[in-house]
């Protein structure tokens, strides 16, 4: 495959996300915070989830400033898989 692991991981993050959220891995979070440490308050830990082909990954949501860090748009707790 031309793109391999990066595209597969991005596809899994999208399929396990919630409406209105950007779902990303711990590695992506670390890269974002290295470049823009002021974004830390926009990041909410989702916690570990099982991703097919990757195993258990610690993942995060990036939300807009006005969003509650503890609820999704549909009222569910974002830490619930």
C-alpha positions as CSV (number, residue, x, y, z in Angstrom):
1,X,0.0,0.0,0.0
2,X,1.3,3.5,-0.9
3,X,0.3,5.1,2.4
4,X,0.2,2.1,4.8
5,X,0.0,2.6,8.5
6,X,-0.7,6.4,8.6
7,X,-3.8,6.1,6.4
8,X,-5.1,3.0,8.3
9,X,-4.6,4.7,11.7
10,X,-6.4,7.9,10.4
11,X,-9.3,5.8,9.2
12,X,-9.6,4.1,12.5
13,X,-9.5,7.4,14.4
14,X,-12.3,8.7,12.2
15,X,-14.5,5.7,12.6
16,X,-14.1,5.7,16.4
17,X,-14.6,9.5,16.8
18,X,-17.7,11.4,17.9
19,X,-19.6,14.1,16.0
20,X,-17.8,17.5,16.0
21,X,-14.6,16.1,17.4
22,X,-11.1,15.5,16.0
23,X,-9.9,12.2,17.4
24,X,-6.2,11.6,17.5
25,X,-3.4,9.5,19.0
26,X,-1.0,10.2,21.9
27,X,1.8,10.7,19.4
28,X,-0.2,13.3,17.5
29,X,-1.1,15.0,20.8
30,X,2.6,15.2,21.7
31,X,3.5,16.7,18.3
32,X,0.6,19.3,18.6
33,X,1.7,20.4,22.1
34,X,5.3,20.7,21.0
35,X,4.3,23.1,18.3
36,X,1.4,24.8,20.2
37,X,1.5,24.3,23.9
38,X,-1.4,26.8,24.4
39,X,-3.7,24.2,22.8
40,X,-3.5,21.9,25.8
41,X,-6.8,23.2,27.2
42,X,-8.5,22.2,24.0
43,X,-7.5,18.6,24.4
44,X,-9.6,16.0,26.2
45,X,-8.4,12.5,27.0
46,X,-10.7,9.9,25.6
47,X,-8.6,7.2,27.2
48,X,-7.4,3.8,25.9
49,X,-9.5,2.2,23.2
50,X,-8.9,-0.9,21.1
51,X,-8.1,0.0,17.5
52,X,-8.2,-2.9,15.0
53,X,-4.7,-3.6,13.7
54,X,-3.1,-1.3,16.3
55,X,-4.1,-2.8,19.6
56,X,-4.9,-0.5,22.6
57,X,-4.1,3.1,22.0
58,X,-4.4,6.1,24.3
59,X,-6.4,8.6,22.3
60,X,-7.6,12.2,22.6
61,X,-10.2,14.6,21.3
62,X,-9.5,18.2,20.1
63,X,-12.5,20.4,20.7
64,X,-13.3,24.0,20.1
65,X,-12.9,26.4,23.0
66,X,-16.6,26.7,23.7
67,X,-17.2,22.9,24.0
68,X,-17.5,21.2,27.3
69,X,-14.6,18.8,27.8
70,X,-16.8,16.1,29.4
71,X,-19.7,15.7,27.0
72,X,-20.1,14.9,23.3
73,X,-22.7,16.6,21.1
74,X,-25.1,13.8,21.8
75,X,-24.7,14.0,25.6
76,X,-22.5,10.9,25.9
77,X,-19.3,10.9,28.0
78,X,-16.4,11.0,25.5
79,X,-14.4,8.5,27.6
80,X,-17.1,5.8,26.9
81,X,-16.1,3.8,23.8
